[in-house]
């Protein structure tokens, strides 16, 4: 049966504007994941797996840092992202305080392994490494940033960006500025317990 232009436009509009049940489910799942970043839950989405013992620190960061909550929402909305966060206290010759290893999957997903080596700087380093993930989701051209002076390439081929440095410092600053003294002291004590547990 031939289509008139008006009928074609109308049918196309209906096809595009009517979301499938799958899309509706994806939207609801994303909304649920994003909502966990805010009170009362204050937790990272299920797509980001934390080493055991880190949850209280992350909850503390989400409670007191608006920038960290913003990062959390962005990562929660990225359905193709899967990440793990670990803390290492093993002595080695490496000098980096934190590192993220990224791998693109055949299906177009992004897998990330974040390793924190300076537990005392956890608030800054998590904000820093999460910003590197967001850079990848944004499709940032790191080589172009390096040419423009906004990033630098390290001897091992990895990139460091001014954007990630600033994000980490902002998260750490907000946690310090917004957390009451009693919470900061509790956080320090908690970290001593966690570090002993991880080192075992």
N, C-alpha and C positions, 0 to 999 in steps of 0.2 A: 504494500500500500504506500503511495507516495506521501511524503511529509511536506507540509507547508513550512515556511521559515518560522512563523509564529508558533506552530505546534512543536517544531524542533527545539526552539528556544525554551518553551514552556516545559517540555519533557526533560530537557537537559538541566534546567534549573531545579526541578523536583529531584532529579537523580543526584545532583551535587549536594543539595541542601538537606536531604534526608539521610542522616547518619545511620549506619548499620548497627545491629546489636553489638557487634564486636567493637566498633568505634565508641559506642556509648559505654561499654564495659571498660575500655582503655581510659576514657576520660574520667570515669568514676574512680578507677584504680589510681590514676595520677593525682586526682584531688585528695584521695585518702592519704597517699604517700606524702604529699606536700603538707597536709594538715598536721602530720606528726611532728613537724619542725617547730610548731608553736605550742604554747600552753593549752591544755594542761599536760600533754604528752611529753614534749621536749625530747625528741629522739630522732636519730637519723633514719632515713627510709631503709626498708629491708634490702635494698640493692647494695647497701654499704655495710659490709661485715666488719665489726670491731673485734679486736682481741679482747678476750675476757678480762674484765676489770676496768676497761676504758669507759664504759657507759656512764658512770657517775661524773667523770670529768667532762664528757661531751654534753651531758645534761646541764651541767654548770655553765659551760660555754654558751649553749643555746639560750639559757635563761638570761645571761648578762650581756651578750653581744648581738646587736641587731644585724651587723654585717654577717656574722656566722649563720644566723637564721636565714638571711637572704641567700647565702651560699647553699644551705641545706635545701631550701625550696627549689633552687635551680637544678641541683643534682637529683632531687626527688622526681622532678618532671622529666628527666632524661631516661626514657624507658630502655634505651640501648646500653646504658652504663651499668657495669658491675665492678665493685671495688672492695678491696680488703685493706684494713689498717692494722699494722703490727708495730710493736715497740721492741727494739733490740738493745740489750745492754752488754752484748758480747764485745770484748776488746778486739780491735782489728786495726789495720793500717789505714782504713778509709777515713777521710776528713769531713765528709758531708754530715750535716745534722739530720737531714731527711732526704728521701729520694722516692720518686714515683716512677715505676716501670709501666709503660703502656703497651697494650697489644690490641691491634684491630682484628676482629674475628671475620671469618668468611661471610657471615650473615650481616655484616655491617655494624656489629656491636663493638663496644669499647670496654676492655678489661683493664683494670688498674690495680697495681700492688703498691701501697704506700707503706714505706718503712720509716719509722721515727727512731732516731738514734740519740736524741737529746731530750729525755723525758721531762727535764725541768723547763723546757721551752715548748711544751705540748700545745699550748693555746696559740702561740705564734705559728708553729710549724704545721698544725692541722689547717689553719686558715690559709697558709701559704700553699700547701700542696693541693687543697681543695680548689684554690684559684687556678692552679695549673690544669686541673681536670676541666674546669669551666672554660679555660682558654681553648682546650681541645674541642669541646662541644660547640664553641663559638666559631671554630674553623680558623683560628688565628694563624697567620703566616709567621712563624717564628724567625725564619731567615730574613724576612722583610723587616721585622721588628729589630733584629740585630743590626741590619744595615742602617736603620733609622735611629739607633742608639737607645732603643727602649728595651733591648735584651742583649745578652752576650752568650757566646758559645763557649762552653767549658772544654777542658782538654780531653775529656772522655766523649765529647760529642753532644752532651746534653745541653739544654738551654736554660738560662736563668733570666727571668723577666722582671722589670721594674713593677709591673702590675701585680705579680704574685708577692713580691717583697712588701709592697704597700698594703696589700690585703692582709697578709699575716700580721704586720705591725698594727693595723687597725683593729683586727680581732683581739689581739693581745691587750691593746690599750683599752678597748671597751670593757673587757673582762675585769681589768684592774680598776677602771674608773667606776664601773657600775656595781661591782660586787661589794657588799659590806665587809668590814674588817673580819668579822667572825667567819664569814664564808671563805675568805682568802686563806685564813689560818687553817680552817677545816680542809680546804683543798690541798694545802701543803702537807698536812698530816696524812691525808688520804694517799697522796702520791708516794710518800715514804713507804706506806704499807704495800701499795701496788708494785713499786719497784722491787721490794724484797720478794714479793710473790712471783714476779716474772723472772727474777734472777735465779730462782731455785731450779 
